[in-house]
């Protein structure tokens, strides 16, 4: 019945070829219009997995409580000096903070200004005493810079230090590093380079910081999830601002952007690298393979047009069903082309075979429909069932892909038996002068038939022997590993992960109150995997009174010096005054140098010479030196002023911005947990997350999210795999009515899957979020190939390797393998691994279908009962006459 229905459709489409083509063209145009006007893509990666999963609900609850920390771009500024980095950060914030079109906010981390003022209160008492003594001793120098922040003031300060050295009050050895850095900056200016200078040592130093020259800017962009790069517009504004402010390595500051938004956007940028060239080479390779398979330009054009029509209609239907494509469902086009081309090749190669048998156009078209229609229909239905099996899973990205791709298989089949036959009738490809099959494979056919047991054992044996490898198959759940480590955002994440203060692999816990958070934090801190568990109370320093007394005394002594007024505040110097001051400093240094020995004396002499050279240089050199020193002077005065203005800190007096980052208006409190082991390995992230969850079951954060998302994806594919195998088995049984024939179809498919997984372990390629998409393709093409061979065998066909069927399957798989294998060359690691696994799975599927399955099936059964070729010929003649 199915054969007759397909034959009737093919015959009707051949008879009314022009109308079929015109109507198909109209439908394609309407579909293209709909797809173009309704095209939408949702690039929000948070929507790829169902939101009702427990770990997703915890993550979303935390993001609702602290929305300011979600979807951030983190700007990392590494300066030649702390002052250079801080100055750049301040200028960027000043330029962008009022841009409400592109940003919700642009700010310095709230902790930065807080610790700039109250940081000394968190230091041990001896450290506070040391800093106070150092600042008190440097009061004359600080006063000089505050009154005259210029090259003149700098020269006077150096002159005062020279006098102190001469008088024995300042050991030259002690200030030698300070002088050396100053010489570096002056020599840079003389060479036409900006080498920023730091007064950090004069302000108390930063010896307790891992990266003292690093500063951050937090940027919350307005995102467009309808674009492939949602944060591109905001990121472009940031880059333009950095360029306009002349911030970069040449001016002593390196700027990098990281965070989930740049990671996603730059991932698309990496994917686009070489895309055009790869696409051109892939199309040329596919055309070449189609030529080898079809030997006719008209057939190639017909297959291409049929595939294009089906793709456009599928795209419109997909948008109608899901509204907006997601980051995974956009791959429906790749899957459709891979399997749609297969249907076109199967029909066209069968047409060539029929045209060779009987050199008549219409009977050959109808004959192709008679012999290929039922296998194509069964393959389409089984493949659709395989794709639809993802619908019940929690992996919404692949679920929508399954819905669109599964529906596309039906469209591909309908196109193959309607539009393609009509095109063949109109194009009238030339006659076939030679057999379409592979007669040279006759010895292989004979070997498979006479040595069935050997072939089956030789195939099953290695798969069974290697089966223990499946216990070592693992899923790399860290999405960062899908990106190139050379990409700025990825390299920056890996860099930040080395510092416990900045590692992004922290865990967050949301508790109903601060008191509860403190209690839970105390329990979490006892875990061996945890370095610290921090709450808002961490911002209230202990033992403040003695430190505040020291700071108050320092404020009394330094305060007036930092705010000079009247005659004490000097106007900006002229260039001539700068020259005179530089020469005076050079003289003082020449007198101070003999009071030191070795490197200290050499450094003083070097600095004195540099002052002289700067005085004698062109004004441009002094202007460059001014840029190197003056901003740092202003920042020094500002920092000291902040330090000495510290006041008692309580939970109630903390800045509102800090309080809001740790406690919600409703009173919910946050715990931030830092790992003891900073390794970003999957095992470490898993053990860290699991340990915290034992104490705080509601915990979230990157270590937990990426591990649980991986578990959800694995569960989704296992669930879908079981549904797929079950549904395909039912469909095959309804169609074939024999359990043994169902097994003959499924066993080679399962064998190909097992072999693919075993080889991935052997070559050290884990499954990941990208390459696991190969599994739907393996199910789709795999079951189609197996069905073709089983139905040919049931129809009584012997020696299948010599037949046109093997030619069609081989070139279909080759075209798909070339298309997907080209992804292997991508510079994006995730895409490359996807191309590698796709190519590998296709090779295993092809080998299983062409060699293992014929040996497994053996000779056709009951051949003497009916002649399937004669029956097919009778049906062909019946409908061919109607078509003509």
Secondary structure, DSSP 8 states (H G I E B T S, - for coil): -HHHHHHHHHHHHHHTHHHHHHHHHHHHHHHHHHHHHH--EE--GGGSS-TTSHHHHHHHHHHHHTGGGSSEEEEEEEESSHHHHHHHHHHHHHHHTT-TTTEEEEEE-HHHHHHHHHGGGGS-HHHHHHHHHHHHHTHHHHHHHHH--SHHHHHHHHHHHHHHHHTTSS-HHHHHHHHHHHHHHHHHHHTT-------GGGGT--TT-TTTTEEEEEEEE---TTSSSTTHHHHHHHHHHHHHTT-SGGGTEEEEEESHHHHHHHHHHHHHTTHHHHHHHHHHHHHHHHHHHH--HHHHHHHHHHHHHHHHHHHHHHHHHHSSEETTGGGHHHHHHHHHHHHHHHHHHHHHHHHHHS--HHHHHHHHHHHHHHHHHHHHHHHHHHHHTTTTSS-HHHHHHHHHHHHHHHHHHHHHHTHHHHHHHHH------S-SS-GGGHHHHHHHHHSHHHHHHHHHHHHHHGGGGGGG--B---GGGGS-TTSHHHHHHHHHTTSTTT-S--EEEEESSHHHHHHHHHHHTTSTTEEEEE-GGGGS-SSHHHHHHHHHHHHHHHHHHHS--GGGS-----HHHHHHHHHHHHHHHHHHHTTS-HHHHHHHHHHHHHHHHHHHS-HHHHHHHHHHHHHHHHHHHHHHHHHTT-----TTTS-HHHHHHHB-TT--EEEEEEESS----HHHHHHHHHHHHHH-TT-EEHHHHHHHHHHHHHHHHHHHHHHHHHHHHHHHHHHH--HHHHHHHHHHHHHHHHHHHHHHHHTT--B-TTGGGHHHHHHHHHHHHHHHHHHHHHTT---GGGSHHHHHHHHHHHHHHHHHHGGGG-SSHHHHHHHHHHHHHHHHHHHIIIIIHHHHH-S-SSTTT--HHHHHHHHHHHHHHHH-
